[in-house]
């Protein structure tokens, strides 16, 4: 009888634990389900798993810095990924402008400039400018960057959701950022 009573108590404990786990995972799955239709920011670990280990720009191949990467998975499942690049093999003129590699599957609006899907070199220059170049190193546009003095933990590169704007994001290099979002259909 004691043995059966102990089995019943253990079984009841397992059932209540299972119920708690089910409730916890149900909450997570609803978050996952809602994120499947909404955009989500990808941190460095998530983005570096997707980014290629090395990238091509201006006739050379360079490795990315996975720890300094980020991205956004938009509601339509398209992504934008960006990572700092090891530019040690490039001339100093190229290194000043080419700091990161940006890949986008959808057209973007970066501070009012249209960027078609593709791969690009980019960088923050002159303290208040962000430049985007094609893979040949030709300038496509320069956007104004903003300094965020309220950013609590600046990192060399990250993407964060813009405060108060659910479909707008900020691409940061330290405290400087440019705004980006999916471009309106043309």
Helices and strands as residue ranges (DSSP letters): H 2-35, E 40-42, H 44-50, E 54-57, E 60-73, E 79-85, H 92-97, E 100-104, E 108-110, E 113-115, E 118-125, E 129-133, E 139-144, E 146-147, E 155-161, E 169-174, E 176-182
